[in-house]
Amino acid sequence: MAHLSFTANLSRQTACPEADIPATTIAQLFNQYFSQWPEVRHYVLDDQGEVRKHVRVIVDGLNIQDRRKLSDKLRPKSEVFVFQALSGG
Amino acid sequence: MSHQLLVGTRKGFFIVEKHSKDWEINHAALLGNPVTMLLKDRDDTLHVAIEHGHYGVKLKRSRDGGQTWDDPATPQYPAKPETEIDLDPIRQTSLPWDLKRIWSLECGANQNELWCGTLPGGLFHSTDGGDSWQLVESLWNHPDRKLWAGGGADYPGIHSIMVDPKDSNTIRIGVSCGGVWASFDGGKKWDCHGEGMRAEYVPPEDVYNPKIQDPHRVVQCKSSPDHLWIQHHNGIFRSTDGGRHWKEIETARPSAFGFAVAVHPRKPDTAWFVPGVRDDERYAANGELVVSRTNDGGKSFEVLRNGLPQKHAYDLVYRHCLDIDETGDHLAFGSTTGNLFISEDQGDHWQQISGFLPPVYCVRFA
């Protein structure tokens, strides 16, 4: 189970509780989470399904590499954190 | 007579109301969020577009006068095919099929019908009060849509939508930079109209090309919908035949540069502008903030300054920041400097409502 959590900055805009999700890639993780919390999708991804320019997705302390197709791999106990970049404010 | 003004700013949404004698800010909401457009529909539902720096463009909706907000659907661009070549014609950069800004919101003719103009150039339609939105594909897929270019913004955008009060199947839009387009069948087919518009900022062969013009704002007289006015990037233009032909108005004072225009709802010859110096000097001429008004279709202009700052005022008024109410007596405008003014006598006298707002992005009487 990967653990997904969000910056409190985003929870000010929309409900986005943390969750434990069985997934091996970021794409799988997000798809499962957004099926339960559909409003969160467009805060994180743009209309083409890519990570928004001023959003960061961190897996186990490192930025994901594939912001377009979200193919970065997850370990069984990966910690995934979504938060706002310093840019864009 | 309107007693409520909606104001969208760089840092939130405000409601200004008149009680007894004075106008004052009575409500603030969505603080911290840039508000690029707003609308109160026929059911008194508020629709407010925000452009969040990190999380993208969203619509907020309130059915209780701005006390509580829900998150209805936001217009969404379709998946861009891998083989699609869609380049900004000037910059030759790839146009993102991604909602970058909500720049216009208008009620349609039918209950619950809404139109929404956006950057990078998509027009969206809702028939359920904003619960869902459909891209108007006939316009998006029009081959000449790819001639549209970004102006001050990085991408082209639809800033003006006019549903003809006498024929709801006639819809006109203004595009920066893409001219004025019209549909006469409710949005199924679109054509560009604009003979007579002139662009100073293009190669000579394109000067009168209607499809590359930069109308900053287009407005339509409600009682005489064939009468339209444009504040254009390099001048003021007027049409009396529904936008098919345009005549340049060269008598404006102190300049013909600006973004905003308002037309009287029953007197098509009467229009207001808030001029800046020129393209590369976007502030009030001589530091004197003024409104210009014509009452004779552009033959002559008056410069209105009573109640406006006349010393070291460098305000600029964006395209959606000047509005007129249904009576034609009340006008309001807000500026980049956070000033907000209201006139109750067609601009002869102005009162300052605030000098401390964030930069103003849109005002609208409700």
Chai-1 contact restraints between the chains, C-beta under 6 A:
chainA,res_idxA,chainB,res_idxB,connection_type,confidence,min_distance_angstrom,max_distance_angstrom,comment,restraint_id
A,Q13,B,Y55,contact,1.0,0.0,6.0,A-B,restraint_1
A,E39,B,D71,contact,1.0,0.0,6.0,A-B,restraint_2
A,Y43,B,Y55,contact,1.0,0.0,6.0,A-B,restraint_3
A,D46,B,D98,contact,1.0,0.0,6.0,A-B,restraint_4
A,D47,B,Q76,contact,1.0,0.0,6.0,A-B,restraint_5
A,D47,B,Y77,contact,1.0,0.0,6.0,A-B,restraint_6
A,D47,B,D98,contact,1.0,0.0,6.0,A-B,restraint_7
A,D47,B,L99,contact,1.0,0.0,6.0,A-B,restraint_8
A,Q48,B,K80,contact,1.0,0.0,6.0,A-B,restraint_9
A,Q48,B,D98,contact,1.0,0.0,6.0,A-B,restraint_10
A,R52,B,G56,contact,1.0,0.0,6.0,A-B,restraint_11
A,H54,B,H54,contact,1.0,0.0,6.0,A-B,restraint_12
A,V55,B,H54,contact,1.0,0.0,6.0,A-B,restraint_13
A,Q84,B,H54,contact,1.0,0.0,6.0,A-B,restraint_14
A,G88,B,G53,contact,1.0,0.0,6.0,A-B,restraint_15
A,G88,B,H54,contact,1.0,0.0,6.0,A-B,restraint_16
A,G89,B,G53,contact,1.0,0.0,6.0,A-B,restraint_17
